[in-house]
Amino acid sequence: MSSGYRGLAPYLYYSDATAALAWLTRAFGFTEEVRFCDAAGEVFQATLRAGDARIQIAGVGPDYWQAKGVDGPVGQLNILYVDDVDDVYQRIEAVLGDECELEPPQDQPYGARVFTVADLGGNSWTFWQQTSETVELPPGWQEVRAGGESSNG
């Protein structure tokens, strides 16, 4: 039975969506699909693409968060699956230079090689290359997959 789902896109809030749009396209090479600007030319909403994935961004001011009873947005972790994480790291490091500190990609016990970058809105972007289907679990932990199959670590 089909779920009818066609995709998922994060919707990220920034206090300055114009700056965020420029930063995300420059730093990560995302492609801008469309932007909606107010009368002053500032971005209030935009759609970006990372491969087949869409990313929505919106500019909201302090009044928006105050009306919700919170101080501001909570940062979100976004994972971008890539073919060659080391290549992506080198490209992003070359673009950002001293703008931020980047830790080089690290191999993880869950069969991935990853690195993470924080953007100017407090969101984290983890670039993820799956390197193995083998997962090294600590003693006593177990892996449970859909269908009930499990293996012990």
Buried (B, 14 or more C-beta within 10 A) or exposed (E): EEEEEEEEEBEBBBBBBBBBBBBBBEBBEBEBEEBEBEEEEEBBBBBBEBEEBBBBBBBBEEEBBEEEEEEBBEBBEBBBBBEEBBEBBEBBBEEBEEEEEBEEBEEBEBBBBBBBBEBBBBBEBBBBBBBEEEBEEEEEEEEEEEEEEEEEE
